[in-house]
Amino acid sequence: MHLDQKLTRERFFKILGYALVLPFIYGWISMLKQNRLLHSKTNTLVLPPDLPEGLSFVEPVIISKKSDGIKIFSARCTHLGCMINHIQDGHLICPCHGSEYLSDGSVIKGPSKEPLHELSYTFDKERGVFIVKLV
Ligand code: FES
């Protein structure tokens, strides 16, 4: 009788252990799958064909459209990586330490010394959209 109670208690705790651990493992695996999907989705950015003239922001990029073509830059400041989100007098201004860039990505005021990273893109004729490579 005592042995039966002990076995029952052991079984109970085993089942309880599985009941607590299995959902955790399932959630962890789901999170890993989602994370992988997110990463594969965030490697590209899809932009509409009707990009506005001049400078515009579509996080995480800056689009510079002129009569001679379109350039797309990472909006990350090359100083310490803040997101550039401000235009003043045609200059791109970093909100963190005030670096300024021209619309061609070149630096005109530090502390940044490197130009903005230009990103490659293609135009998908079938879908009528720009596809920007973010990496
Ligand atoms: S991070 Fe942009 S100026 Fe420092």
Residues whose N, C-alpha, C, O or C-beta is under 5 A from the ligand:
A	BS01	FES	C77 H79 L80 G81 C82 C94 C96 H97 G98 S99
